[in-house]
């Protein structure tokens, strides 16, 4: 009877250790793959200091003008306010100061824009 108990308790101990090891592994993987921050946590990309600035001078149905230059938004465009909070394209209006980035490979599609809204 003692031999059976040792085998049974040894098996239970092994199962317990495997369960604990699995839990620790799962938690460490979850900690590694969890995102540290989202894009909205970073209101300005690192290179934003060199991005052009201007003022929205006209707004049309699918395009708008910044200092007289006609541009549009790329489908995946990100618009943020000065705090880094996301904005909808409907927030665009005449006389708003902006800082923007032209999408690589295009000359008139904006993929990121900071709108300096009046407070």
Secondary structure, 3 states (H helix, E strand, C coil): CHHHHHHHHHHHHHHHHHHHHHHHHHHHHHHHHCCCCCHHHCCCCHHHHHCEEEEEEEECCCCEEECCEEEEEEEEEEEECCCCCECCHHHCCCCCEEEEEECCCCCCEEEEEEEECCC
